[in-house]
Amino acid sequence: MFPNITGVVAKRSGRPPRRSAAAVAAVAAATMGLSAALGSTALAGTAVQAATGPVVTRAALDPALVAGRGARTGFEEQEAESAATNGTVIGPGRDAYSLPAEASGRSAVTLVPGQYVEFTLADPADAISVRYSIPDAVSGGGITSPLDVTVNGKAKKAMTLTSKYAWLYNQYPFSNDPGADLLHPDYWVTECGCVPRNTTPAPAFAKPLRPNHFYDEQRLLLGRTYRAGDKVRLTVPAGAATTTVDLLDAQLVGRPHIDAAAANVLAFGADPTGRRDSAGAFDRAIGFAKRKHLRVYIPPGTFQVNRHIVVDHVSIEGAGNWYTVIKGHQVSLSTPAPDGSVHSGVGFYGKDAAAGGSSQVHLSGFAIQGDVRERIDTDQVNGIGGSLSDSTIDGLYIQHTKVGMWFDGPMKNLRITGNVIADQIADGINFHTGVSGSLISDNLVRNSGDDAIALWSEKTEDADNTIENNTVQTPVLANGIALYGGTDNTVSGNLIADPVREGSAIQVGSRFGSQAFTGRLRITDNTTVRAGTYELNWNIGLGAIWFYALEKNIAADIQVTGDNFLDNTYNAIMLVSDFPVRDLYSVTGVRFKDITVDGTGTSVVSGRTAGSATFENVDARNVGAVGVNNCGSFHFTPAGSEFSLTDLGGNDGGGTTGPWLAPWELPNTITCDDRPAVVPPPAPKAW
């Protein structure tokens, strides 16, 4: 159930993840799915499940466990493994590079032609989203395959699934070619325990190497409103590819929004059929609306846009993100752009901060669907970008871009609310450099290829920002919410589930050239579940929340209060400095209060740094190893560990070894077990 393969990937470069050749071959056989190999995935059961009532979850949890936390999405999530099916349940499993590991709740249902999974609507609905995986083409690049949708055995509709936006391979920044040789033979590679370019004889590697990013999602309007209790069945027809269904979201979308008083893009030549490029028409509509002090309205339809639409002092609204779709091709540039981009694509961008940035931009009620299939970090092919001050982004659906929203400041007072960002090659939302006084709230970020939500103070600190009540699911690489430096920021009320590899639910990191943490940082009332991946280069498991002092000390006013860490793969809390800098940097003065820890594969706290922390009312149960795994900075002096813990009272519960914070562990008893055995915890339940 628990992983033994993963690794570190730097945010923009660095030493890649590594595995043994045998592990690579086993994963390839289990997950590649280029033909019938997909059927060999480890199974939890193959029997027909009896039809039951709807099992509605939030991040595969009982909603009662996360009341008041996460995004208010407007849809109801149902996991395929809890629905009626004659298919095969895969998982649960957390091994990276496998289909179960990237599934919500770490389980899904695999269907061969003729098999189905059937969901019962909990409330009226007229639209569904299906998260799925189908095989790659043998040589990469994806395939298409049909999926039949019926309601109560009638009203058959067909979805055409695709894998062209899934299936990446090899070392960071990955390849679409399953047969590719090492991208970086000059990097240290785990599979051989060597630098291949400097090794004689040259090592051989099984292919495909490190398959990942298996899932995609697709939306479907059902054409009418169905009642609670109606049954939505997904069936793989004859001749179709083996299909793994992870979950279904059902919602009541309602009728499209109409704004007759706005400047309608149709009047300026936009094509709602998507056959002609509408970028010029959008520009003309925006110019007219600014002169006449009007909003811009994009009616129902699919509009082809293959470049950035530059926005400043304008409001653009659609008919709703199910009805208004702005969709673009990725276009190769004849020469690289000044910013290093070698492609263009659909996106709404503020002006560069160096050119004064944009302000008073309001975007709402439409979808942006890109065509990004590879990760090129210099490419500006994001859904939203540039610098946007005093602006709002609300009710968008962004899919298949590199990053959903990437902002380069300085900029201020941006409100990002109520959006869905799915299936990104890199981050979901990133505040990069000097973003202040801004809000990220009530968004769903699912299947990001890097940090789902990040504050990255690379050149200028991000300050006074709030990340609240968002839901993050299955970030394939890196963290759910990542904080790289900054001042006076708050992370509260979020729900973060199922990080897959090289990261965890929440990271507080001094890395990637970020400015120091200063002022205060509040991490409050968040819930994480099934978090904490395995760090192969270190050969240890990470915490659901981890503090990482790599380039500077972490010594700000940091409080972690009211958080719930559920079903932790390894540790709940981890504080670490990288071994080469263990005598240079530390993590000091972090305060943990009113915390619930329900299940750890190993310890409640793992200390692998010099520094200190205080604990008050931290309750734990189902702890798999010693409560505090205290290695300090690995000098093991007679005076004890270089990391000290202070018990402020009320720290209760524990596991097989007794109280998690026992008096004999304080303040700095060395209890270092570098690689403790993992004890899978039971599923979380009400305290």
Backbone hydrogen bonds, N-H to C=O, Kabsch-Sander energy under -0.5 kcal/mol:
donor,donor_aa,acceptor,acceptor_aa,energy
6,T,18,R,-0.6
12,R,13,S,-0.5
18,R,6,T,-0.9
21,A,191,E,-0.8
24,V,20,S,-2.3
25,A,21,A,-2.5
26,A,22,A,-2.3
27,V,23,A,-2.6
28,A,24,V,-2.7
29,A,25,A,-2.1
30,A,26,A,-1.8
31,T,27,V,-2.8
32,M,28,A,-2.1
38,L,35,S,-1.0
39,G,36,A,-1.5
40,S,37,A,-2.1
41,T,38,L,-1.7
44,A,89,V,-2.4
45,G,89,V,-1.2
49,Q,85,T,-2.8
56,V,54,P,-0.7
57,T,77,E,-2.5
58,R,61,L,-2.2
61,L,58,R,-1.3
65,L,62,D,-2.4
66,V,63,P,-1.3
67,A,64,A,-0.7
69,R,66,V,-2.3
70,G,493,G,-3.1
73,T,71,A,-1.1
76,E,250,A,-2.5
77,E,57,T,-0.7
78,Q,248,L,-2.3
79,E,55,V,-0.6
80,A,246,D,-2.4
82,S,79,E,-1.4
83,A,80,A,-1.6
84,A,118,E,-1.8
86,N,116,Y,-1.4
87,G,116,Y,-0.6
88,T,110,T,-2.6
89,V,45,G,-1.9
89,V,87,G,-0.5
90,I,108,A,-2.4
91,G,42,A,-1.0
93,G,106,R,-1.3
94,R,1,M,-1.6
96,A,5,I,-0.8
98,S,95,D,-0.5
102,E,98,S,-1.1
102,E,99,L,-0.5
103,A,100,P,-1.6
106,R,103,A,-2.2
107,S,104,S,-0.9
108,A,90,I,-1.7
109,V,245,V,-2.3
110,T,88,T,-3.3
111,L,243,T,-3.5
114,G,236,V,-3.7
115,Q,112,V,-2.4
117,V,234,L,-1.9
118,E,84,A,-3.7
119,F,232,V,-3.1
121,L,119,F,-0.5
121,L,230,D,-3.2
125,A,226,Y,-1.8
126,D,251,Q,-2.3
127,A,251,Q,-1.5
128,I,220,L,-2.4
129,S,249,D,-2.3
130,V,218,Q,-2.9
131,R,247,L,-2.2
132,Y,130,V,-0.5
132,Y,216,D,-2.6
133,S,244,T,-2.1
136,D,32,M,-0.7
140,G,137,A,-1.8
145,S,161,L,-2.0
147,L,159,M,-2.2
148,D,235,T,-2.7
149,V,157,K,-3.3
150,T,233,R,-2.2
151,V,154,K,-2.3
152,N,231,K,-2.8
154,K,151,V,-1.7
157,K,149,V,-2.9
159,M,147,L,-3.1
161,L,145,S,-2.8
161,L,159,M,-0.7
163,S,143,I,-2.3
166,A,163,S,-1.5
167,W,213,H,-2.4
168,L,212,N,-2.6
169,Y,175,S,-2.1
170,N,209,L,-4.1
174,F,171,Q,-3.7
175,S,169,Y,-2.1
180,A,177,D,-1.7
187,Y,184,H,-2.1
189,V,194,C,-3.0
192,C,189,V,-0.8
193,G,189,V,-1.5
194,C,189,V,-1.5
197,R,185,P,-2.5
198,N,195,V,-1.8
199,T,196,P,-1.7
210,R,208,P,-0.6
212,N,168,L,-2.2
216,D,132,Y,-2.4
218,Q,130,V,-2.0
220,L,128,I,-2.7
222,L,126,D,-2.7
223,G,126,D,-0.6
226,Y,125,A,-3.1
226,Y,224,R,-0.5
229,G,121,L,-3.0
230,D,227,R,-2.0
232,V,119,F,-3.1
232,V,230,D,-0.5
233,R,150,T,-2.8
233,R,231,K,-0.6
234,L,117,V,-2.8
235,T,148,D,-2.5
235,T,233,R,-0.5
236,V,115,Q,-2.3
240,A,237,P,-1.8
243,T,111,L,-2.8
244,T,133,S,-2.9
245,V,109,V,-3.1
245,V,243,T,-0.6
246,D,131,R,-2.9
246,D,244,T,-0.5
247,L,131,R,-1.0
248,L,78,Q,-2.5
249,D,129,S,-2.5
250,A,76,E,-2.0
251,Q,127,A,-2.3
252,L,74,G,-0.5
253,V,251,Q,-0.8
257,H,319,A,-2.6
262,A,259,D,-1.0
263,A,295,R,-3.3
264,N,262,A,-0.9
265,V,297,Y,-2.3
267,A,264,N,-1.5
268,F,265,V,-1.2
269,G,266,L,-1.5
270,A,265,V,-2.0
274,G,271,D,-1.2
278,S,304,Q,-3.7
282,F,278,S,-2.3
283,D,279,A,-2.2
284,R,280,G,-2.3
285,A,281,A,-2.5
286,I,282,F,-2.5
287,G,283,D,-2.5
288,F,284,R,-2.4
289,A,285,A,-2.6
290,K,286,I,-2.2
291,R,287,G,-1.8
292,K,288,F,-2.2
293,H,289,A,-0.8
294,L,289,A,-2.7
296,V,315,S,-3.0
297,Y,263,A,-2.5
298,I,317,E,-2.5
301,G,323,Y,-2.7
302,T,272,P,-2.6
303,F,301,G,-0.5
303,F,325,V,-3.1
304,Q,276,R,-0.7
305,V,303,F,-0.5
305,V,327,K,-1.8
309,I,347,G,-2.9
310,V,308,H,-0.7
311,V,349,Y,-2.5
313,H,359,S,-2.5
314,V,360,Q,-0.8
316,I,362,H,-3.2
317,E,296,V,-2.8
318,G,364,S,-2.0
319,A,298,I,-0.8
320,G,365,G,-2.5
323,Y,320,G,-1.8
324,T,320,G,-2.7
325,V,301,G,-2.7
325,V,323,Y,-0.7
326,I,367,A,-3.0
327,K,303,F,-2.7
327,K,325,V,-0.7
328,G,369,Q,-1.9
331,V,329,H,-0.6
331,V,344,S,-2.7
333,L,342,V,-2.4
337,A,341,S,-2.6
340,G,337,A,-2.4
344,S,331,V,-2.7
347,G,307,R,-1.0
348,F,383,G,-2.4
349,Y,309,I,-2.1
349,Y,347,G,-0.6
350,G,385,G,-2.7
355,A,352,D,-1.2
356,G,353,A,-1.9
357,G,352,D,-2.6
358,S,387,S,-1.9
360,Q,389,S,-1.3
362,H,314,V,-2.3
363,L,392,T,-2.3
364,S,316,I,-2.1
365,G,394,D,-1.2
367,A,324,T,-2.8
368,I,397,Y,-3.1
369,Q,326,I,-2.5
370,G,368,I,-0.5
370,G,399,Q,-2.7
372,V,400,H,-2.3
373,R,371,D,-0.5
375,R,173,P,-0.6
376,I,374,E,-0.8
379,D,376,I,-1.9
381,V,379,D,-1.1
383,G,403,V,-2.2
384,I,404,G,-1.5
385,G,348,F,-1.8
387,S,351,K,-1.3
389,S,358,S,-2.8
390,D,412,K,-2.1
391,S,413,N,-1.2
392,T,361,V,-2.2
393,I,415,R,-2.6
394,D,363,L,-2.7
395,G,417,T,-1.3
397,Y,366,F,-1.4
398,I,420,V,-2.7
399,Q,368,I,-2.5
400,H,422,A,-0.9
400,H,423,D,-0.9
402,K,381,V,-2.5
404,G,427,D,-1.5
405,M,428,G,-2.0
406,W,384,I,-2.4
407,F,430,N,-2.5
408,D,386,G,-1.5
409,G,407,F,-0.6
409,G,432,H,-1.8
409,G,433,T,-1.1
411,M,434,G,-2.1
413,N,436,S,-1.8
415,R,391,S,-2.2
416,I,414,L,-0.5
416,I,439,L,-2.8
417,T,393,I,-2.6
417,T,415,R,-0.6
418,G,441,S,-1.4
420,V,396,L,-2.6
421,I,444,L,-3.0
422,A,398,I,-2.8
423,D,446,R,-1.7
424,Q,447,N,-0.9
425,I,401,T,-1.5
426,A,402,K,-3.0
428,G,451,D,-1.7
429,I,452,A,-2.1
430,N,405,M,-2.4
431,F,454,A,-2.8
432,H,407,F,-2.6
432,H,430,N,-0.9
433,T,431,F,-0.7
433,T,456,W,-2.5
434,G,460,T,-2.2
436,S,411,M,-2.0
436,S,434,G,-0.5
437,G,463,A,-1.8
439,L,414,L,-2.7
440,I,466,T,-2.6
441,S,416,I,-2.9
442,D,468,E,-1.2
442,D,469,N,-0.5
444,L,419,N,-2.5
445,V,443,N,-0.5
445,V,471,T,-2.6
446,R,421,I,-2.5
446,R,444,L,-0.5
447,N,473,Q,-2.2
449,G,426,A,-2.0
450,D,426,A,-1.2
452,A,479,N,-2.3
453,I,480,G,-1.7
454,A,429,I,-2.2
455,L,482,A,-2.2
456,W,431,F,-3.1
456,W,454,A,-0.5
457,S,455,L,-0.6
457,S,484,Y,-2.5
458,E,456,W,-1.6
463,A,435,V,-1.5
464,D,487,T,-2.2
466,T,438,S,-2.4
467,I,490,T,-2.8
468,E,440,I,-2.3
468,E,466,T,-0.6
469,N,492,S,-1.8
471,T,443,N,-2.6
472,V,495,L,-2.9
473,Q,445,V,-2.5
474,T,497,A,-1.6
476,V,448,S,-2.6
476,V,474,T,-0.5
477,L,448,S,-0.6
478,A,501,R,-1.8
480,G,504,S,-2.4
481,I,505,A,-2.7
482,A,453,I,-2.6
483,L,507,Q,-2.6
484,Y,455,L,-3.2
484,Y,482,A,-0.5
485,G,483,L,-0.8
486,G,516,A,-1.2
487,T,462,D,-2.2
488,D,518,T,-0.9
488,D,520,R,-0.7
489,N,520,R,-1.1
490,T,465,N,-2.4
491,V,522,R,-3.2
492,S,467,I,-2.4
493,G,524,T,-1.8
495,L,470,N,-2.7
496,I,527,T,-2.5
497,A,472,V,-2.6
498,D,529,V,-1.9
500,V,475,P,-2.3
502,E,534,Y,-0.5
505,A,544,A,-0.6
506,I,544,A,-2.0
507,Q,481,I,-2.2
508,V,546,W,-2.5
509,G,483,L,-2.6
509,G,507,Q,-0.6
510,S,548,Y,-3.0
511,R,509,G,-1.1
514,S,511,R,-1.3
515,Q,457,S,-3.1
518,T,486,G,-2.1
521,L,557,D,-2.6
522,R,489,N,-2.1
523,I,521,L,-0.5
523,I,559,Q,-2.7
524,T,491,V,-2.6
524,T,522,R,-0.6
525,D,561,T,-2.4
527,T,494,N,-2.9
528,T,564,N,-2.6
529,V,496,I,-2.0
530,R,566,L,-1.4
531,A,566,L,-0.5
533,T,503,G,-1.3
535,E,540,I,-3.5
536,L,534,Y,-0.9
539,N,535,E,-1.8
540,I,535,E,-1.8
542,L,533,T,-3.0
544,A,571,N,-1.4
545,I,572,A,-1.9
546,W,506,I,-2.2
547,F,574,M,-2.6
548,Y,508,V,-2.6
549,A,547,F,-0.5
549,A,576,V,-2.5
550,L,510,S,-1.4
550,L,548,Y,-1.0
551,E,510,S,-2.0
554,I,586,S,-2.6
555,A,553,N,-0.6
557,D,519,G,-2.4
558,I,556,A,-1.4
559,Q,521,L,-2.3
559,Q,557,D,-0.5
560,V,591,R,-3.4
561,T,523,I,-2.1
561,T,559,Q,-0.6
562,G,593,K,-2.0
564,N,526,N,-2.9
565,F,596,T,-3.1
566,L,528,T,-2.9
566,L,564,N,-0.7
567,D,598,D,-2.9
568,N,599,G,-2.7
569,T,531,A,-2.3
570,Y,531,A,-0.6
571,N,542,L,-0.9
572,A,603,S,-1.1
573,I,604,V,-2.5
574,M,545,I,-2.2
575,L,606,S,-2.4
576,V,547,F,-2.9
577,S,608,R,-1.9
578,D,549,A,-0.8
581,V,578,D,-1.5
582,R,579,F,-1.5
584,L,581,V,-1.8
585,Y,581,V,-2.0
587,V,610,A,-2.2
588,T,554,I,-2.4
590,V,612,S,-1.3
591,R,558,I,-2.3
592,F,590,V,-0.5
592,F,614,T,-2.7
593,K,560,V,-2.5
594,D,616,E,-2.1
595,I,617,N,-0.9
596,T,563,D,-2.3
597,V,619,D,-2.7
598,D,565,F,-1.9
598,D,596,T,-0.5
599,G,597,V,-0.7
599,G,621,R,-2.3
600,T,622,N,-2.2
601,G,568,N,-1.4
601,G,570,Y,-0.8
602,T,570,Y,-1.8
604,V,627,G,-1.4
605,V,627,G,-2.2
606,S,573,I,-2.4
607,G,605,V,-0.5
607,G,629,N,-2.1
608,R,575,L,-3.4
608,R,606,S,-0.6
610,A,585,Y,-0.5
611,G,642,E,-2.3
612,S,587,V,-1.7
613,A,644,S,-1.7
614,T,590,V,-2.3
615,F,646,T,-2.4
616,E,592,F,-2.1
617,N,649,G,-2.3
619,D,595,I,-2.7
619,D,617,N,-0.8
620,A,652,D,-2.2
621,R,597,V,-1.8
622,N,654,G,-0.5
623,V,654,G,-0.9
624,G,600,T,-1.1
624,G,602,T,-0.6
625,A,602,T,-2.2
629,N,605,V,-3.0
629,N,627,G,-0.5
630,N,628,V,-1.0
631,C,607,G,-3.0
631,C,629,N,-0.8
632,G,607,G,-0.9
634,F,631,C,-2.0
637,T,640,G,-0.6
640,G,637,T,-2.0
641,S,668,N,-3.0
644,S,611,G,-2.2
644,S,642,E,-0.5
645,L,667,P,-3.1
646,T,613,A,-2.0
648,L,615,F,-3.1
648,L,646,T,-0.7
652,D,650,G,-1.0
654,G,620,A,-0.7
655,G,658,G,-1.7
656,T,623,V,-1.5
658,G,655,G,-1.6
660,W,653,G,-2.8
662,A,659,P,-0.6
662,A,660,W,-0.5
665,E,662,A,-2.0
666,L,663,P,-1.6
669,T,665,E,-1.5
671,T,630,N,-1.4
671,T,669,T,-0.7
672,C,630,N,-0.6
679,V,601,G,-2.7
